[in-house]
Amino acid sequence: MSDSRIILRLSEQMPSMSIKSAMGAKNLSNSDRTAVLQHLLTLVNGKSILPHGAFAAVAANFGVARSTVRLIWKRAAVNLNDKLRPCSDVSSRIKGHCGRNLKHESVASRLQALPKAKRTTFRSIAAALNMPRSTLHAYYKRGIFVKYSSSVRPALTDSNKIVRVKWALDFVHALNENEYVFSDMMDYVHVDEKWFFATTVKRTYYLAPGEEPPHRTCKSKKFITKVMFLSAVARPRWDSAKGELFDGKLGTWHFTTKVPAARGSRNRPAGTLVTSPVSVTRSVYKAMLLDHVIPAIKRKWPSTESKKITIQQDNARPHIPPRDHDIVAACTSDGWAMEVKYQPPNSPDMNILDLGFFRAIQSLQVKNHSRCIDDIVSATEQAWIDVESATLNANFLTLQCCLQEVVRMGGNNNYKIPHMKKAALAARGMLPQVVPVESDVIESGLNLLAVTDVDSKIEELAEETALAIELSEFCTQLEGLDVQDDADDDAIDILQILGLNIV
């Protein structure tokens, strides 16, 4: 039987799909174009060749011109030998290539000539360019210029940058001469503190037409009820001994205490125990490590994993020194080999919690309405339970991407956080455990350390950090002075803080 007869029979068997008449549209949608390609693929022989009359038969069934079907087939560039991509995308290219031409061809260059301070709103840009805002928005939708949110980041000294590069390179492992990857970071525990508030100053709601927005008030925006939490996390993994997933969430603890109420109210009499926040000092932080963090690690850590663990913390003033005798004793008891280690100063982008996990918890915590400290504690603890371990694992991959950018930028923090579409990769089962490192990035980092006296930079940074801590302690003591004292008493207090002799 000839090919033309086969096509004729197939066309008789196919149901009529007059897309053009059914949709009432001049052009095919992307789903319609895909359907045309799929029907053509059913007629292909083993050599990616269509039989004679295939275009006409499919065009008749879809109610389109034969040339339209032929162009879709040409765009597809079918190659059945390619197992990864047997055909190309046949989506319409009309979007972005139709409509009237934009008359201002130099918008991008004119925009670059403006000071960045005048590029914060459409109104200011339109006024500076002498252009209607509607026209400017059309250029924005076409991608002529983009929106960027600028956040203030910590200022870094040269010593800061060198230490950051060295810290990042310490996580790199060589697979061979030309391939490098980051460590899986399975032996690291990240700890950090964060304030969680009863509400935020600004909050977005989506309302129905005519619906009244919520009216929120407080006596002072500076004194919104808040509680500080200390959290500890590790990288999630499978615990073969327990036969379950170790979610990496070691625990979160709030700095609060129960005190008797000084005054009575309509809600409770005086003397009732109420929850009150605690100021985080070095002794309070040390007690939190000894009573909660270290025991939680020993209790929840997978038994088949190494007991040599690094507890990473930043260099905030209340944080305990790594060589504290009580901390060292607790970390090395019962056969464990834990150690507390400072991360590089001014580097929140090197801590999992600051990098994104706290934000994930906060996005869940604010969904619950909190009126008092107990409500904040309850909402935060529930958010800690609800946040998925996959989010924590994704944060570890983000950290590895940031470490690579730190080395690429010579230790600076003027980089955009890379995105590797982790959710899409995880959905396809292709999410990597470690991030590969570009060889040229490794080479540039090693060259930077080779021409730098790293030890002197570390000592210089240690002196800068110690000076900053001393200045912070001095300012804290100044804030504690009683403003109602006499001037002479204030002067004596300041001299005592400075350590000067009083005559």
C-alpha positions as CSV (number, residue, x, y, z in Angstrom):
1,M,0.0,0.0,0.0
2,S,1.4,3.5,-0.9
3,D,2.3,6.1,1.7
4,S,-0.5,8.4,0.4
5,R,-3.1,5.8,1.0
6,I,-1.8,5.2,4.6
7,I,-2.0,8.9,5.3
8,L,-5.5,9.0,3.9
9,R,-6.7,6.2,6.1
10,L,-5.0,7.8,9.2
11,S,-6.7,11.1,8.4
12,E,-10.0,9.4,8.2
13,Q,-9.5,7.7,11.6
14,M,-8.3,10.9,13.3
15,P,-11.1,12.9,14.9
16,S,-11.6,16.3,13.4
17,M,-9.7,18.9,15.5
18,S,-10.4,22.2,13.8
19,I,-8.4,24.3,16.2
20,K,-8.7,27.4,14.2
21,S,-12.5,27.3,14.0
22,A,-12.9,26.1,17.6
23,M,-10.6,28.6,19.2
24,G,-11.6,31.5,16.9
25,A,-8.0,32.7,16.9
26,K,-5.6,33.5,14.1
27,N,-2.6,31.9,15.6
28,L,-2.1,28.6,17.3
29,S,-1.4,28.4,21.0
30,N,1.7,26.7,22.3
31,S,-0.3,23.6,23.4
32,D,-1.9,23.4,19.9
33,R,1.5,23.6,18.3
34,T,2.7,20.8,20.6
35,A,-0.3,18.7,19.6
36,V,0.5,19.2,15.9
37,L,4.0,18.0,16.5
38,Q,2.9,15.0,18.5
39,H,0.6,13.9,15.7
40,L,3.4,14.3,13.2
41,L,5.7,12.1,15.4
42,T,3.1,9.3,15.3
43,L,3.6,9.1,11.5
44,V,7.4,9.1,11.6
45,N,9.3,6.0,10.4
46,G,12.5,4.8,11.9
47,K,14.6,7.3,10.0
48,S,12.9,10.5,11.3
49,I,11.2,10.9,7.9
50,L,7.5,11.6,7.4
51,P,5.6,9.7,4.7
52,H,4.3,11.6,1.6
53,G,1.1,13.6,2.4
54,A,1.6,13.8,6.2
55,F,1.6,17.6,6.3
56,A,-1.6,17.8,4.3
57,A,-3.4,15.1,6.4
58,V,-2.5,16.7,9.8
59,A,-3.3,20.2,8.5
60,A,-6.7,19.0,7.4
61,N,-7.5,17.5,10.8
62,F,-6.3,20.6,12.7
63,G,-7.9,23.0,10.4
64,V,-4.7,24.9,9.6
65,A,-2.7,25.6,6.5
66,R,-0.2,23.0,5.3
67,S,2.6,25.5,5.5
68,T,1.9,26.0,9.2
69,V,2.3,22.3,9.9
70,R,5.5,22.3,7.7
71,L,7.0,25.2,9.7
72,I,6.3,23.5,13.0
73,W,8.0,20.3,11.8
74,K,11.0,22.4,10.6
75,R,11.2,24.2,13.9
76,A,11.2,20.8,15.8
77,A,14.3,19.5,14.0
78,V,13.4,15.9,15.0
79,N,16.3,13.6,15.7
80,L,15.2,10.3,17.2
81,N,18.9,9.3,17.8
82,D,19.2,12.1,20.4
83,K,17.9,10.5,23.7
84,L,18.2,13.7,25.7
85,R,16.5,16.1,23.3
86,P,14.9,14.4,20.3
87,C,13.2,17.6,19.2
88,S,13.4,21.4,19.7
89,D,10.8,23.7,21.3
90,V,8.0,24.7,18.9
91,S,6.5,27.4,21.1
92,S,5.3,30.6,19.4
93,R,7.9,33.4,18.9
94,I,5.3,36.1,18.5
95,K,5.5,37.4,22.0
96,G,8.1,40.1,22.2
97,H,8.3,40.4,18.4
98,C,5.0,42.0,17.6
99,G,3.3,45.3,18.2
100,R,4.5,48.8,17.4
101,N,8.2,49.5,17.6
102,L,9.5,51.4,20.6
103,K,10.8,54.7,19.4
104,H,13.3,55.3,22.2
105,E,16.2,53.1,21.2
106,S,18.7,54.6,23.7
107,V,16.7,54.1,26.9
108,A,19.3,51.8,28.4
109,S,22.2,54.1,27.7
110,R,20.2,57.2,28.9
111,L,19.3,55.3,32.1
112,Q,23.0,54.5,32.8
113,A,23.8,58.1,32.5
114,L,21.5,59.0,35.4
115,P,22.8,58.9,39.0
116,K,21.7,55.8,40.8
117,A,20.0,57.9,43.4
118,K,17.5,59.1,40.8
119,R,16.7,55.5,39.7
120,T,14.7,54.4,42.7
121,T,11.1,54.9,41.3
122,F,9.4,55.0,37.9
123,R,8.3,58.5,38.6
124,S,11.8,59.9,39.2
125,I,13.2,58.0,36.2
126,A,10.4,59.1,33.9
127,A,10.9,62.7,35.0
128,A,14.7,62.5,34.4
129,L,14.2,61.0,31.0
130,N,11.3,63.3,30.0
131,M,9.2,60.2,29.2
132,P,5.7,59.1,30.3
133,R,5.6,56.5,33.0
134,S,3.4,54.2,30.9
135,T,6.0,54.3,28.1
136,L,8.8,53.6,30.6
137,H,6.8,50.7,32.0
138,A,6.5,49.2,28.5
139,Y,10.3,49.3,28.2
140,Y,10.6,47.6,31.6
141,K,8.2,44.8,30.6
142,R,10.4,44.2,27.5
143,G,13.5,43.8,29.6
144,I,15.3,46.9,28.5
145,F,16.1,47.5,32.2
146,V,15.6,45.4,35.3
147,K,14.8,45.9,38.9
148,Y,17.4,45.2,41.6
149,S,17.1,45.4,45.4
150,S,20.2,46.7,47.1
151,S,20.8,45.6,50.7
152,V,23.4,47.1,53.0
153,R,26.1,44.5,53.7
154,P,28.9,44.5,56.3
155,A,32.0,46.6,55.5
156,L,35.1,44.4,55.0
157,T,38.7,45.2,55.5
158,D,41.5,43.6,53.5
159,S,42.1,41.2,56.4
160,N,38.4,40.3,56.4
161,K,38.6,39.4,52.7
162,I,41.8,37.2,53.0
163,V,40.3,35.3,56.0
164,R,37.1,34.7,54.1
165,V,38.9,33.4,51.0
166,K,41.0,31.0,53.2
167,W,37.8,29.9,55.1
168,A,36.1,29.1,51.8
169,L,39.1,27.2,50.3
170,D,39.3,25.0,53.3
171,F,36.1,23.4,52.3
172,V,37.3,22.5,48.8
173,H,38.3,18.9,48.0
174,A,40.1,17.9,44.8
175,L,38.7,14.9,42.9
176,N,41.6,15.0,40.4
177,E,43.9,17.6,38.9
178,N,41.1,19.6,37.2
179,E,37.9,18.8,39.2
180,Y,37.1,20.3,42.6
181,V,34.0,20.1,44.8
182,F,33.0,21.4,48.2
183,S,32.9,19.3,51.3
184,D,29.5,17.8,52.1
185,M,29.7,19.7,55.5
186,M,28.1,16.7,57.3
187,D,30.3,17.3,60.3
188,Y,29.4,21.0,60.9
189,V,26.7,22.4,63.3
190,H,25.7,26.0,62.8
191,V,24.4,28.0,65.8
192,D,23.1,31.5,65.8
193,E,20.5,33.8,67.5
194,K,17.6,35.8,66.1
195,W,14.9,38.0,67.3
196,F,11.3,36.9,66.5
197,F,8.7,39.6,66.8
198,A,5.0,39.6,67.6
199,T,4.3,41.4,64.4
200,T,6.1,43.4,61.7
201,V,5.9,47.2,61.2
202,K,4.9,46.6,57.6
203,R,2.8,43.7,56.4
204,T,1.1,42.9,53.1
205,Y,-2.5,41.7,52.8
206,Y,-4.6,40.7,49.8
207,L,-8.2,41.9,50.2
208,A,-11.5,41.5,48.3
209,P,-13.0,44.7,46.6
210,G,-14.5,46.8,49.3
211,E,-13.0,44.9,52.2
212,E,-11.5,47.0,55.0
213,P,-7.8,46.4,55.7
214,P,-6.9,45.4,59.3
215,H,-6.1,48.4,61.6
216,R,-3.0,47.6,63.5
217,T,-1.7,49.8,66.3
218,C,1.0,49.9,68.9
219,K,2.3,52.4,71.4
220,S,5.8,52.5,69.8
221,K,7.3,50.8,66.8
222,K,10.6,50.6,68.7
223,F,9.1,48.4,71.4
224,I,7.2,45.6,69.6
225,T,7.2,42.5,71.8
226,K,10.1,40.2,70.8
227,V,11.9,37.1,71.9
228,M,15.4,36.0,71.1
229,F,16.0,32.3,70.0
230,L,19.1,30.3,69.7
231,S,19.0,27.6,67.0
232,A,21.3,24.8,66.0
233,V,21.2,22.9,62.7
234,A,23.2,20.4,60.8
235,R,22.9,19.0,57.3
236,P,20.0,16.5,56.9
237,R,20.9,12.9,55.9
238,W,19.7,9.3,56.3
239,D,20.2,7.7,59.7
240,S,20.9,4.1,58.8
241,A,21.0,3.0,62.5
242,K,17.5,4.3,63.2
243,G,16.2,3.7,59.7
244,E,14.8,7.2,59.4
245,L,15.7,10.7,58.1
246,F,17.9,12.8,60.4
247,D,16.2,16.2,59.6
248,G,19.2,18.3,60.8
249,K,17.1,20.4,63.2
250,L,18.9,19.9,66.4
251,G,16.7,22.4,68.3
252,T,15.7,26.0,69.0
253,W,15.6,27.5,72.4
254,H,14.2,30.8,73.7
255,F,16.0,33.2,76.1
256,T,13.1,33.6,78.6
257,T,12.4,32.9,82.3
258,K,9.4,32.8,84.5
259,V,9.0,35.7,87.0
260,P,6.1,36.7,89.3
261,A,4.0,39.6,87.9
262,A,4.8,42.8,89.7
263,R,1.3,44.2,89.2
264,G,-2.1,42.7,88.8
265,S,-4.4,43.2,85.9
266,R,-7.8,42.1,84.7
267,N,-6.2,39.0,83.2
268,R,-4.2,37.8,86.2
269,P,-3.5,38.7,89.8
270,A,-0.1,40.0,91.0
271,G,2.4,37.3,91.7
272,T,1.3,35.1,88.9
273,L,4.3,33.6,87.0
274,V,4.7,35.2,83.6
275,T,7.2,34.7,80.8
276,S,9.9,37.4,80.6
277,P,12.8,37.8,78.1
278,V,16.3,37.4,79.4
279,S,19.3,39.6,78.3
280,V,21.8,37.4,76.5
281,T,25.1,37.7,78.2
282,R,28.2,35.5,78.0
283,S,27.1,33.5,81.0
284,V,23.6,33.0,79.7
285,Y,24.9,31.9,76.3
286,K,27.4,29.6,77.9
287,A,24.6,28.0,79.9
288,M,22.5,27.5,76.8
289,L,25.4,25.7,75.1
290,L,26.1,23.5,78.1
291,D,22.4,22.7,78.9
292,H,20.8,22.5,75.5
293,V,23.0,22.7,72.4
294,I,25.7,20.2,73.2
295,P,23.3,17.6,74.8
296,A,21.0,17.9,71.8
297,I,23.9,17.1,69.4
298,K,24.8,14.0,71.5
299,R,21.2,12.9,71.7
300,K,20.2,13.4,68.0
301,W,23.4,12.9,66.1
302,P,23.3,9.7,63.9
303,S,25.2,7.0,65.8
304,T,27.0,5.8,62.6
305,E,28.4,9.2,61.9
306,S,31.8,10.6,63.0
307,K,31.8,12.2,66.5
308,K,34.3,14.8,65.4
309,I,32.0,17.8,65.0
310,T,32.6,21.5,64.5
311,I,30.2,23.9,66.1
312,Q,30.3,27.1,64.1
313,Q,29.3,30.4,65.6
314,D,29.9,34.1,64.8
315,N,32.0,36.4,67.0
316,A,29.1,38.2,68.7
317,R,30.2,39.7,72.0
318,P,28.2,37.2,74.2
319,H,29.6,34.2,72.5
320,I,31.8,32.0,74.5
321,P,35.5,31.6,73.4
322,P,36.3,28.2,71.9
323,R,38.9,27.4,74.5
324,D,36.6,27.9,77.5
325,H,37.4,25.0,79.9
326,D,33.8,24.1,80.6
327,I,32.9,24.1,76.9
328,V,35.9,22.0,76.0
329,A,35.1,19.5,78.7
330,A,31.5,19.1,77.6
331,C,32.5,18.8,73.9
332,T,35.1,16.1,74.6
333,S,33.2,14.0,77.2
334,D,31.6,10.6,76.5
335,G,34.0,9.9,73.6
336,W,33.0,12.9,71.5
337,A,35.5,15.2,69.7
338,M,33.5,18.4,69.3
339,E,35.0,21.9,69.0
340,V,33.6,25.4,68.9
341,K,34.9,27.5,66.1
342,Y,34.4,31.1,65.1
343,Q,33.4,31.9,61.5
344,P,35.1,34.8,59.8
345,P,34.0,38.2,61.2
346,N,31.4,40.2,59.4
347,S,30.3,37.2,57.4
348,P,26.6,36.3,57.9
349,D,26.7,34.8,54.4
350,M,28.8,32.0,55.8
351,N,26.2,30.8,58.3
352,I,23.3,28.6,57.3
353,L,20.9,30.2,59.7
354,D,21.6,33.8,58.6
355,L,21.8,32.7,54.9
356,G,18.2,31.6,54.6
357,F,16.9,29.2,57.2
358,F,15.9,31.8,59.7
359,R,13.9,33.6,57.0
360,A,12.1,30.3,56.2
361,I,11.1,30.0,59.9
362,Q,10.0,33.6,60.1
363,S,7.8,33.3,57.0
364,L,5.9,30.5,58.9
365,Q,6.0,32.2,62.3
366,V,4.3,35.5,61.1
367,K,1.3,33.5,59.9
368,N,0.2,33.1,63.5
369,H,-1.2,36.1,65.4
370,S,0.9,36.7,68.5
371,R,-0.1,39.1,71.3
372,C,2.4,38.2,74.0
373,I,5.7,36.5,74.6
374,D,4.1,33.1,75.1
375,D,2.4,33.4,71.7
376,I,5.7,34.3,70.0
377,V,7.3,31.3,71.6
378,S,4.5,28.9,70.6
379,A,4.4,30.3,67.0
380,T,8.1,30.1,66.6
381,E,8.4,26.5,68.0
382,Q,5.6,25.4,65.7
383,A,7.3,27.1,62.7
384,W,10.5,25.2,63.6
385,I,8.5,21.9,63.5
386,D,6.8,22.8,60.2
387,V,9.8,23.9,58.2
388,E,10.9,21.1,55.9
389,S,14.3,19.5,56.1
390,A,14.6,19.9,52.3
391,T,14.8,23.6,52.9
392,L,17.7,23.2,55.3
393,N,19.5,20.9,52.8
394,A,18.9,23.6,50.0
395,N,20.5,26.2,52.3
396,F,23.7,24.1,52.6
397,L,23.9,24.0,48.8
398,T,23.3,27.8,48.7
399,L,26.2,28.2,51.2
400,Q,28.5,26.3,48.9
401,C,27.5,28.5,46.0
402,C,28.2,31.6,48.1
403,L,31.6,30.3,49.2
404,Q,32.5,29.9,45.5
405,E,31.4,33.5,44.8
406,V,33.5,34.7,47.8
407,V,36.6,33.2,46.3
408,R,35.7,34.5,42.9
409,M,35.3,38.1,44.3
410,G,38.6,37.9,46.3
411,G,36.8,37.7,49.6
412,N,34.4,40.6,49.0
413,N,30.7,40.3,49.5
414,N,29.6,42.3,46.5
415,Y,28.0,39.3,44.7
416,K,24.5,38.1,44.0
417,I,23.5,34.9,45.7
418,P,23.6,32.2,42.9
419,H,20.4,30.3,42.1
420,M,20.7,26.7,40.8
421,K,16.9,25.9,40.7
422,K,17.2,23.5,43.5
423,A,13.5,22.8,43.8
424,A,13.3,21.8,40.1
425,L,16.4,19.6,40.4
426,A,15.0,17.9,43.5
427,A,11.7,17.2,41.8
428,R,13.6,15.4,39.0
429,G,15.8,13.6,41.5
430,M,18.9,15.4,40.2
431,L,19.8,17.6,43.2
432,P,23.6,17.2,43.8
433,Q,25.0,16.6,47.3
434,V,27.9,18.9,46.7
435,V,28.5,21.9,44.4
436,P,31.4,21.6,41.9
437,V,34.0,24.4,42.0
438,E,35.4,26.0,38.9
439,S,39.1,25.4,38.5
440,D,39.8,29.0,37.5
441,V,38.1,30.2,40.8
442,I,40.4,27.8,42.8
443,E,43.4,29.1,41.0
444,S,42.6,32.7,41.6
445,G,42.0,32.1,45.3
446,L,45.3,30.2,45.7
447,N,47.2,32.9,43.8
448,L,45.7,35.5,46.2
449,L,46.8,33.6,49.3
450,A,50.2,32.9,47.8
451,V,51.0,36.6,47.5
452,T,49.6,37.5,50.9
453,D,51.0,37.0,54.4
454,V,48.0,35.1,55.7
455,D,49.2,34.8,59.3
456,S,49.8,38.5,59.6
457,K,46.3,39.2,58.2
458,I,44.7,36.8,60.7
459,E,46.6,38.6,63.6
460,E,45.5,41.9,62.2
461,L,41.9,40.8,62.0
462,A,42.0,39.4,65.5
463,E,43.2,42.8,66.8
464,E,40.4,44.6,64.9
465,T,37.8,42.2,66.2
466,A,39.1,42.5,69.8
467,L,39.0,46.3,69.6
468,A,35.5,46.3,68.2
469,I,34.3,44.0,71.0
470,E,36.0,46.3,73.6
471,L,34.3,49.3,72.1
472,S,30.9,47.5,72.1
473,E,31.3,46.6,75.8
474,F,32.3,50.2,76.5
475,C,29.2,51.6,74.7
476,T,27.0,49.1,76.6
477,Q,28.3,50.2,79.9
478,L,27.8,53.9,78.9
479,E,24.2,53.1,78.0
480,G,23.7,51.7,81.5
481,L,24.5,55.0,83.2
482,D,21.7,56.6,85.1
483,V,20.7,59.7,83.3
484,Q,19.3,61.2,86.4
485,D,22.6,61.3,88.3
486,D,24.4,64.5,88.9
487,A,27.0,65.5,86.4
488,D,29.9,64.8,88.8
489,D,28.6,61.3,89.4
490,D,28.4,60.7,85.6
491,A,32.0,61.8,85.2
492,I,33.1,59.4,88.0
493,D,31.2,56.5,86.4
494,I,32.8,57.2,83.0
495,L,36.3,57.3,84.5
496,Q,35.7,54.0,86.2
497,I,34.5,52.5,82.9
498,L,37.7,53.8,81.2
499,G,39.8,52.2,83.9
500,L,41.3,55.5,85.0
501,N,42.4,56.3,88.5
502,I,40.2,58.6,90.4
503,V,42.0,61.2,92.6
